[in-house]
Amino acid sequence: MSRLDRIVTNPAVCRGQPTVRGLRIPVTTVLELLAADMTFEEILEDYPDLERDDLLASLEFGALATRRGWTTPLGDA
């Protein structure tokens, strides 16, 4: 089941970055919080407008973006 319908892009919101349901919470913010080892519960507590499916949608979007090559090179590894 895809949750990508929760990820939207609007030029008037966060300069057109993909956001969660237009809440002015960029997908990159959610992914960075998860990468910083925050749990779903901690994120949902800090961002009460978010729902568990929003976090899963952000992960799905990140995986899709990587698969399609929508990434910025990080330089030499």
C-alpha positions, 0 to 999 in steps of 0.5 A, a space after each residue: 500500500 502506497 502512502 505517497 499521496 501524503 507527500 505534496 509539492 506546492 511552490 507556495 509552501 517551503 519553496 516547493 520542497 516535498 512536504 507532508 500533507 502541505 504542513 510545512 514539514 519537509 520530507 527531508 526534515 522527517 528523514 533527518 530526524 529518523 537518521 538522527 535516531 529519533 523514534 517514530 514516537 519521539 517525532 510524533 510527540 515533537 510534531 503533533 500534526 504528524 501521523 505515523 503514516 506520514 513518517 512511513 510516507 516520508 520513508 517511501 518517498 526517500 526510497 523512491 527518490 533514491 531509486 530514481 536517482 533524485 539524489 545529490 552527490 555527496 562527493 568522494 566516499 
